[in-house]
Amino acid sequence: MSRLANKLAVITGGNSGIGFATAETFIAQGAKVIITGRNQAALNEAVQKLGDNAVGILADTANLAHTENLVSEISRKFGKVDVLFINAGIAKFAPIEASDEAFFDETMNINLKGAFFTSQKFLPILRDGASVIFNTTIAYHVGMPNAAVYAASKAGLLAFAKVLATEVSARNIRVNSISPGPIATPIYGKLGFPQEALDQMGANLSSKTLLRRFGSSEEIASVALFLASDDSAYMTGAELVVDGGLTLNPTDR
């Protein structure tokens, strides 16, 4: 049985990685999916792969005017939204002493400010009973070196999600978060590190998980599907950590 039949879902940053895998999963479960991204060519390619039940709209999460235009276009063409997956984000790493204002502002503008105003602008077109999902991170839980700005941006997002859940509860809108651990996505290739360094980082992270591997985008998409569907009808204000056991950090391994 299709778990999202006749639903309209919006996924920000849906042209690759977790966003794209979630779009595939939602469509397979009966939804019509609108994905956003900052690159028109990448959006077009993603929509072509996703098929007839996908629509791509160019929008930069960090640009408030883009978000307002996005909401206006969706409202005009498609009506109310049933699922909003705020997935767009960046992961850049640097030691605290090397993190300048431009580095700080770029991360916060996309990961926190962008997510905040995306949520705000979508509120009028969310259907009562809708599901809002945030993509966060376990970096907030583990004190990961070189991740101070990234972790702070996502910690802020987790705090915001709880407040939002409270404020929209009268409309029966549910707000939940997914905090992935190490997931094999294209975002790692955008860090600017040599391949050898990426391979070493991957091996180190994999060794720290109980399951001894990276997760897949599809595994996060399955969790997003659970939160988007009525299977999680009694959940709001929750955070689901999906990290292969990384945050347990057992002492006997």
C-alpha positions in Angstrom: 0.0 0.0 0.0 1.3 3.5 -0.9 2.1 5.4 2.3 2.1 8.8 0.7 -0.6 8.4 -1.9 -1.9 11.8 -3.2 0.5 13.7 -1.0 2.5 16.7 -2.1 6.1 16.8 -0.7 8.8 19.5 -0.9 12.4 18.5 -0.4 15.0 21.3 -0.3 18.4 20.4 -1.7 16.7 17.4 -3.4 19.0 17.0 -6.5 21.6 14.8 -4.9 22.5 12.7 -1.9 19.9 12.2 0.9 17.5 14.6 -0.7 17.5 12.8 -4.0 17.2 9.4 -2.4 14.3 10.7 -0.3 12.6 12.0 -3.4 12.9 8.6 -5.0 11.4 6.9 -1.9 8.5 9.4 -1.6 7.6 9.0 -5.3 7.7 5.2 -5.0 5.2 5.6 -2.2 2.7 7.7 -4.2 3.8 11.3 -3.6 4.3 14.1 -6.0 7.6 15.7 -5.1 9.0 19.1 -5.6 12.8 19.4 -5.2 14.9 22.5 -4.9 18.5 23.3 -5.6 20.9 26.0 -6.5 22.1 24.6 -9.8 19.6 24.4 -12.7 21.5 21.7 -14.7 21.7 19.5 -11.6 18.0 20.0 -10.9 17.1 19.2 -14.5 19.1 16.0 -14.4 17.6 14.9 -11.1 14.0 15.5 -12.3 14.7 13.5 -15.5 15.8 10.6 -13.3 12.9 10.9 -10.9 10.3 10.9 -13.6 6.8 12.5 -14.1 6.0 12.9 -10.5 8.9 15.2 -9.8 9.2 18.9 -10.3 12.4 21.0 -9.9 12.4 24.6 -8.8 15.6 26.7 -8.6 16.0 28.2 -5.1 18.9 29.0 -2.9 17.9 28.3 0.8 20.2 31.2 2.0 18.3 33.7 -0.2 15.0 34.8 1.4 13.7 36.2 -1.9 14.2 32.8 -3.5 12.3 31.1 -0.6 9.4 33.6 -0.9 9.2 33.0 -4.7 9.4 29.2 -4.1 6.4 29.3 -1.7 4.4 31.6 -4.1 5.0 29.3 -7.1 4.1 26.1 -5.2 1.0 27.7 -3.8 -0.1 29.0 -7.2 0.6 25.8 -9.1 0.1 23.0 -6.6 -1.8 24.2 -3.5 -1.1 22.9 0.0 1.9 21.0 1.0 1.7 17.7 3.0 5.4 17.0 3.7 8.2 19.5 4.0 11.7 18.0 4.3 14.2 20.8 5.0 17.3 19.0 3.9 19.4 21.6 2.1 22.6 22.3 4.0 26.4 22.4 3.8 29.1 20.7 5.8 32.4 22.6 6.0 35.1 22.0 8.6 37.8 24.1 10.1 39.5 24.5 13.5 37.9 27.2 15.7 41.0 29.5 15.4 40.8 29.2 11.6 37.0 29.9 11.3 36.6 33.5 10.1 33.4 35.5 9.9 32.8 34.6 6.2 33.1 30.9 7.0 30.7 31.3 10.0 28.1 33.3 8.1 28.0 31.0 5.0 27.2 27.9 7.2 24.7 29.7 9.4 23.0 31.4 6.5 22.3 28.1 4.9 22.0 25.6 7.7 20.2 27.7 10.3 18.9 31.0 9.0 17.8 29.4 5.7 16.0 26.5 7.4 14.3 28.9 9.9 12.9 31.2 7.2 12.0 28.2 4.9 9.9 26.9 7.7 8.4 30.3 8.4 7.5 31.0 4.8 6.0 27.6 4.2 3.6 27.7 7.3 0.7 29.4 5.4 0.7 26.7 2.7 1.3 23.7 5.0 -1.9 21.6 5.2 -3.2 21.0 8.7 -1.8 17.6 9.7 1.3 18.1 7.6 4.8 16.7 8.5 7.9 18.8 8.7 11.2 17.1 8.8 14.7 18.6 9.4 18.0 17.0 8.4 20.4 17.7 11.2 23.6 15.8 12.4 25.1 13.8 15.1 28.1 16.2 15.1 26.2 18.2 17.7 26.3 15.2 20.1 29.9 14.1 19.8 32.1 17.2 20.0 33.7 16.4 16.6 37.0 18.3 16.1 36.9 21.0 13.4 33.1 21.0 13.3 32.3 23.9 15.7 30.4 26.0 13.3 28.7 23.1 11.5 27.7 21.5 14.8 26.4 24.8 16.2 24.3 25.5 13.1 22.6 22.1 13.4 22.3 22.3 17.2 20.4 25.6 16.7 18.2 23.8 14.1 17.4 21.0 16.6 16.4 23.6 19.2 14.3 25.5 16.7 12.5 22.3 15.6 11.2 21.7 19.2 9.8 25.2 19.4 8.2 25.0 16.0 6.6 21.7 17.0 5.0 23.4 20.0 3.8 26.4 18.0 2.2 24.4 15.2 0.7 21.7 17.3 -2.8 23.3 17.3 -2.8 22.6 13.5 -1.8 19.0 14.1 1.4 19.7 12.2 4.2 17.3 13.3 7.9 18.5 13.4 10.7 16.0 13.8 14.4 15.8 13.0 16.8 13.2 11.6 20.4 13.3 12.8 22.5 11.2 10.5 25.9 9.9 11.3 28.5 9.2 8.6 26.5 8.7 5.3 28.0 8.1 1.9 26.9 11.2 0.0 28.5 13.6 -2.5 28.9 16.1 0.3 32.2 14.6 1.4 33.7 15.2 -2.1 32.9 18.9 -1.7 35.1 19.3 1.4 38.2 20.2 -0.7 40.3 17.4 0.9 42.6 15.2 -1.2 41.2 11.7 -1.9 43.7 10.1 0.4 42.5 12.3 3.2 38.9 11.5 2.4 39.6 7.8 2.4 41.4 8.0 5.8 38.5 10.1 7.3 36.0 7.5 6.0 38.0 4.6 7.4 38.3 6.4 10.8 34.6 7.1 11.0 33.6 3.6 9.9 35.7 2.1 12.6 33.9 4.1 15.2 30.4 2.9 14.4 29.1 -0.3 15.9 28.1 -1.4 12.4 31.5 -0.7 11.0 30.4 1.1 7.9 29.0 4.3 6.5 25.2 4.5 6.1 23.5 5.1 2.7 21.3 7.9 1.6 18.6 5.3 1.0 18.7 4.3 4.7 18.1 8.0 5.8 15.3 8.2 3.1 13.6 5.3 4.8 13.6 7.2 8.1 12.3 10.3 6.4 9.5 8.2 4.9 8.5 7.0 8.4 8.3 10.6 9.7 6.4 11.8 6.6 3.8 9.1 6.8 1.0 8.2 9.3 3.3 5.5 10.7 4.7 8.3 13.0 1.4 9.9 13.6 2.1 10.2 17.4 5.5 11.7 17.1 6.4 15.3 17.2 9.4 17.3 18.6 11.5 14.2 18.3 15.0 13.6 17.0 15.9 10.2 15.4 19.6 9.5 15.5 20.6 7.3 12.6 24.4 6.8 13.0 25.2 3.1 13.0 25.9 3.3 16.8 28.6 6.0 16.5 27.3 8.1 19.4 27.3 5.2 21.8 31.1 5.2 21.7 31.5 2.0 23.7 34.6 1.6 25.8 35.3 -2.0 25.0 36.1 -1.5 21.3 
